[in-house]
Amino acid sequence: MRLIRAELLKLRTTSTWWIFALVFLALWALTLAVNWFATSVGLDAGSSIEVDPATGDFVLHESDIAANLYTNGQFFGLLVVMLLAAIVVTSEYFQQTATTAFLQTPRRELVVGAKLVAAVLVGLAFWLVSTLLNLVLGALILAAYDSGPFFGSGAVWEAILLNALAYALWAVFGVGAGVLIRSQIGATVTLSVVYVLGYLGSNTFFLLIGDSFGEWFPKLQVLIPPLASQLLVSGASLPGSPPRWLGAVILVLYAVLAGAVGTVITRKRDIT
């Protein structure tokens, strides 16, 4: 607990956290505007997501629209949390305090563990703030189109809770990446590019040639971490898509791997 409190204190006493918080809120507001427009289109169409047996087309359920609003901001939110978690590690090398930290706590795995826990707590704090805002404003947006808030829908609350899991796991990714890429600027740029381009590139790849290899191939999208995160909050499981629990399992495996690799590397790497 002492080490965890120390890591949280390091974050609170620097300007890093509130700079990231302001960026997070700005991106959240931008995403809300986009989702508001998408909601107006979906509800005005009066459709629902299920397969039309006659045409095979998807129709959109209002509860899925609600789940999308209540998990608004996930894409950029996960990126911000991952970068902030990486800086929890890289700032030690940037400010040359890593040596002191490891001298005070020779068991380096305890230091890494404290950073992991602190990063997860911060990630969950970002999730909580965005979720509270989403619940209030999302319900108001739905009411403006004469739709209920769907607070009694199990699929909605499942999406919200799985969104919390995504925030926690991407915080773990960030710490693992920070151990691998000790440069603060290098980690920030690399993670941003890999996250955004990886998401866009994977989406484009599966969209263009996914069906060429059969029905099974598009389901491999769940192996791409940003796409697995989106699967967690996509509302009710869509026909032909992997189940949402599989997205959670994939993210957990990636997070465990990142945390384990980060701990091993930290224990073996020389600190100067």
ZIVEN-V24910 format. One record per backbone hydrogen bond with DSSP energy under -0.5 kcal/mol. NH is the residue of the N-H (numbers start at 1). CO is the residue of the C=O. If there is no record, write none. Layout:
# ZIVEN-V24910
NH_CO, NH_CO
This chain:
# ZIVEN-V24910
5_1, 6_2, 7_3, 8_4, 9_5, 10_6, 11_7, 12_8, 13_9, 14_11, 17_11, 19_15, 20_16, 21_17, 22_18, 23_19, 24_20, 25_21, 26_22, 27_23, 28_24, 29_25, 30_26, 31_27, 32_28, 33_29, 34_30, 35_31, 36_32, 37_33, 38_34, 39_35, 40_36, 41_37, 42_38, 43_39, 44_40, 45_41, 46_42, 47_42, 50_48, 52_50, 52_57, 53_51, 56_52, 59_50, 60_48, 61_48, 65_61, 66_62, 67_63, 68_64, 69_65, 70_66, 71_67, 72_69, 74_71, 77_73, 78_74, 79_75, 80_76, 81_77, 82_78, 83_79, 84_80, 85_81, 86_82, 87_83, 88_84, 89_85, 89_86, 90_86, 91_87, 92_89, 93_89, 94_90, 95_91, 97_92, 98_92, 101_97, 102_98, 103_99, 104_100, 105_101, 108_106, 110_107, 111_107, 112_108, 113_109, 114_110, 115_111, 116_112, 117_113, 118_114, 119_115, 120_116, 121_117, 122_118, 123_119, 124_120, 125_121, 126_122, 127_123, 128_124, 129_125, 130_126, 131_127, 132_128, 133_129, 134_130, 135_131, 136_132, 137_133, 138_134, 139_135, 140_136, 141_137, 142_138, 143_139, 144_140, 145_141, 145_142, 146_143, 147_142, 153_150, 154_152, 157_153, 158_154, 159_155, 160_156, 161_157, 162_158, 163_159, 164_160, 165_161, 166_162, 167_163, 168_164, 169_165, 170_166, 171_167, 172_168, 173_169, 174_170, 175_171, 176_172, 177_173, 178_174, 179_175, 180_176, 181_177, 182_180, 187_183, 188_184, 189_185, 190_186, 191_187, 192_188, 193_189, 194_190, 195_191, 196_192, 197_193, 198_193, 198_194, 199_195, 200_196, 201_197, 202_198, 203_199, 204_200, 205_201, 206_202, 207_203, 208_204, 209_205, 210_206, 212_209, 213_210, 214_211, 217_214, 218_214, 219_216, 220_217, 221_218, 222_219, 223_220, 224_221, 225_223, 227_224, 228_224, 229_225, 230_226, 231_227, 232_228, 233_229, 233_230, 234_231, 241_238, 246_243, 247_243, 248_244, 249_245, 250_246, 251_247, 252_248, 253_249, 254_250, 255_251, 256_252, 257_253, 258_254, 259_255, 260_256, 261_257, 262_258, 263_259, 264_260, 265_261, 266_262, 267_263, 268_264, 269_265
